[in-house]
Amino acid sequence: MSLSRSQIVLSLAAIVTLGLTWQTYQDETRVEMVLPTRVLSEGPSHTESTEGHASLMLPDRVLTPLTADLFARQYVKPKVYKKRVYRKPPPRKKTIPPLPFKYVGRWQDKDNQAIMLDHRGEMLVVKQGDVVANRYKVESIDESAGRIQIQFLEMSLNKTQTLQARVGKP
């Protein structure tokens, strides 16, 4: 059975990885004995410990007890948080929607003048003072210089809108 070059490289890499992993495991599990470097005692300093190992020569220091209580409560200044001020957005101004009418023509009878309007596919005959679509009141109808102006009062907003159209002869 012959092995390709890539299979040989992969098997060598696996063997090296296993060897390094085993060596790391052995290093971590090895226990070494730690020897003290200085013996703390009340008496004079010792130059050698009882096991025969030399220790560091450090001068003796007198340890003074702490005067403050380590477990005493301490005053901690509380964090100051800034209050967020939530402001209401300014109220929206009610805008007038565009008129849903389209001028189709006019109708005249003796002293009465009426206008034909297209309202969403429905033909309406309207004269001054009529209320259309329970929302618009026809304020005035003026015809001059080939133009006609119809003023609508939007009852919910109490605003006046004008519909202008050209009046021509057929």
Buried (B, 14 or more C-beta within 10 A) or exposed (E): EEEEEEEEEEEEEEEEEEEEEEEEEEEEEEEEEEEEEEEEEEEEBEEEBEEEEEBEEEEEEEEEEEEEEEEEEEEEEEEEEEEEEEEEEEEEEEEEEEBEBEBBBBEEEEEEBBBBBBBEEEEBEBEBEEEBEEBBBBBEBEBEEEEBEBBBBBEEEEEEBEBEBEEEEE
